[in-house]
Amino acid sequence: MKIGNVDLGPLPVLLAPLEDITDQAFRLICREYGADMVYTEFISSEGLIRDAQKSIKKLCFDERERPLGIQIFGHDAEAMRHATIVAQEVNPDLIDLNFGCPIRKVVNKGGGASLLKDIPRMLKITETVVRTTKLPVTVKTRLGWDEHSKIIIEVAERLQDCGISAITIHGRTRAQMYGGKADWTLIGEVKNNPRMHIPVIGNGDIDSPEKAQEMFTRFGVDGIMIGRAAIGNPWIFKHIKEYLQNGKVSGEVTLIDRISTCQRHLLAAIEKKGEKRAILEMRKLYGGYFRGVPSFKNIKMKLLTMTTMYEIDAWFKQVSENNYENH
């Protein structure tokens, strides 16, 4: 699959942009375990043009993360144009437009999935950004606003006509948020629409190698994107790639592997954000890192009370020495 000049190879598996999750530390870990492409957390166009430090910091990435896309969101075409100019200065591999985020703080400001109720504005933003940059421009969106407005087949065609290089579709409406079951039927219809000639990437409910294989086989998508299933679980990329190539997974992730990867992730986050903030944010990922471990609850509850790397390292050492995996 190629997005512009970015060649991701056959059956690529991408890491979705996730707010407060896909920071540089986690992106590097996911690339290490096989993610074919990663994205920044979504970045406010208004924040970029105001030079807000929180937004500017999200532009930072390491060359080892490539290929990498910067995802921006907003409701105003001119603001999105200026944000694109700022974003392209750091030389990402592509610019991604967020037309799918369902959370209230984004939707209430006219960004994200709210644009599914204002297609002319969505198209104007897309055309403006495409004209502004020589980088490939992609879009991530949803099936529609609600059950009664699943308009993705027409919208995908019109976005393609604006000049985008690929489209990622989450198989839910905005009204569903992250509940219910993702409907891949319409994603498949977009992919099999004879008018579509850009890559179509599917997203939603892929939480196992078997699911990944099924989505490629049943719906013929060019790529898949993993979001929530990757939180604290970077091995999902390795396992999916193995399964797609060999029909099997090499083995379970050991407790030592979980501890080691979690420690490396946290240390990298501390280097960028400082100890206090990194440890607070890491609490969202412990559930993923230690899911399935017999003493999972005990390990997680202890970690949630700790406020220094020294405490965390000592606890991990104790867990390893006591071999909690066998209790």
C-alpha positions, -999 to 999 in steps of 0.1 A, spaced: 0 0 0 13 34 -9 2 68 4 17 93 -20 53 83 -20 51 65 13 53 28 7 40 8 36 42 -26 19 15 -53 17 -12 -56 45 1 -27 66 -10 -23 103 -11 13 116 -12 28 150 -42 51 154 -37 86 168 -50 86 204 -51 116 227 -28 113 257 -17 79 245 3 80 213 31 103 225 66 99 212 75 72 238 46 50 229 50 55 192 86 43 193 76 12 213 49 4 187 72 9 158 97 -14 175 70 -41 177 60 -38 141 35 -9 136 40 1 99 31 37 105 23 59 135 5 92 141 8 120 166 -19 127 191 -44 149 174 -34 185 174 -56 216 175 -52 239 145 -60 269 168 -33 257 192 -7 256 165 -15 290 151 -15 305 186 19 288 192 4 271 223 31 250 239 10 219 244 2 218 207 37 227 195 52 199 217 30 173 200 48 181 167 81 166 181 91 132 168 121 110 164 134 99 130 131 63 142 93 68 142 90 72 104 68 69 85 48 93 107 17 113 102 7 145 120 -30 147 126 -47 181 130 -83 191 137 -103 222 135 -135 238 120 -121 267 101 -104 263 67 -81 292 71 -69 281 106 -63 246 92 -43 261 64 -20 280 88 -18 249 110 -7 228 80 21 253 73 33 250 108 30 212 109 48 207 76 79 226 89 89 196 110 88 174 78 64 146 87 56 120 61 19 131 57 -8 154 72 -39 136 85 -72 155 90 -93 144 119 -130 143 109 -139 115 132 -131 123 169 -164 120 188 -155 135 221 -176 164 232 -149 191 237 -138 186 201 -173 183 186 -187 213 205 -160 234 189 -171 223 154 -141 199 149 -138 161 145 -169 142 139 -191 174 140 -180 179 103 -201 149 94 -230 172 98 -214 199 76 -200 182 45 -194 214 26 -172 227 54 -154 194 56 -147 195 18 -136 231 20 -111 223 48 -98 193 28 -94 213 -4 -76 241 14 -51 218 31 -44 198 0 -36 230 -19 -14 242 10 10 214 12 30 191 -11 28 164 15 2 136 11 -30 145 29 -52 118 44 -85 118 63 -97 98 93 -135 98 97 -166 77 106 -196 62 89 -217 92 96 -232 112 125 -258 87 135 -277 56 124 -298 77 100 -270 94 83 -244 68 73 -231 88 43 -195 75 41 -197 61 6 -206 95 -9 -183 114 14 -153 92 7 -158 98 -31 -160 136 -25 -130 136 -3 -110 117 -29 -121 143 -54 -106 169 -32 -72 153 -36 -66 132 -5 -41 103 -8 -59 78 15 -89 75 38 -92 58 72 -128 48 82 -138 40 118 -168 16 115 -190 35 139 -211 67 138 -204 96 161 -236 87 181 -221 53 189 -189 69 203 -169 38 212 -199 16 221 -216 -12 203 -200 -31 175 -180 -16 146 -198 -21 113 -172 -29 86 -198 -35 59 -198 1 47 -160 2 49 -160 -27 25 -184 -10 2 -162 21 1 -132 -1 -7 -151 -20 -35 -166 12 -50 -152 12 -85 -149 50 -83 -124 48 -54 -87 45 -64 -70 57 -32 -61 33 -3 -89 26 22 -79 18 57 -103 1 82 -105 8 119 -126 -4 147 -127 -35 170 -95 -51 157 -82 -67 189 -66 -99 178 -45 -113 149 -76 -134 138 -97 -103 136 -71 -85 116 -69 -114 91 -107 -115 88 -110 -78 80 -84 -80 53 -100 -111 38 -137 -102 41 -135 -66 32 -104 -62 10 -91 -31 28 -57 -19 19 -46 -15 55 -59 -17 91 -55 7 120 -53 -3 156 -65 21 184 -77 10 218 -64 -25 215 -29 -12 213 -31 7 246 -4 -9 268 -3 -37 243 23 -29 216 28 -66 210 -4 -67 191 14 -53 160 40 -81 162 14 -108 167 -8 -95 138 22 -94 115 32 -129 124 -3 -142 119 -7 -126 86 26 -140 74 26 -175 90 -9 -181 102 3 -184 138 18 -163 167 52 -171 180 42 -172 217 28 -154 247 44 -123 261 62 -132 294 59 -112 326 95 -102 322 88 -88 287 59 -69 301 79 -53 329 109 -45 307 88 -28 280 67 -9 305 99 3 322 114 15 289 82 32 280 80 50 313 117 61 312 113 75 277 82 94 288 99 108 319 128 120 297 103 141 276 77 151 302 93 149 336 87 122 363 54 134 378 35 139 346 48 108 329 39 86 359 4 100 360 -2 95 323 13 60 324 -15 49 348 -38 47 318 -16 20 303 -9 -4 331 -42 -23 325 -29 -32 290 6 -40 300 -4 -65 327 -37 -78 314 -38 -116 316 -12 -118 343 -27 -140 372 -19 -113 398 -29 -85 375 -52 -67 400 -25 -67 427 2 -54 404 -20 -27 389 -33 -14 422 2 -11 436 14 7 405 -15 32 407 -3 44 442 33 50 432 46 84 425 83 79 418 104 58 393 123 45 423 92 30 438 81 16 405 114 -1 398 115 -16 433 80 -30 429 88 -44 395 119 -61 410 98 -76 437 72 -89 412 99 -105 391 117 -121 420 84 -135 434 74 -148 400 38 -135 403 31 -151 369 29 -185 386 6 -175 415 
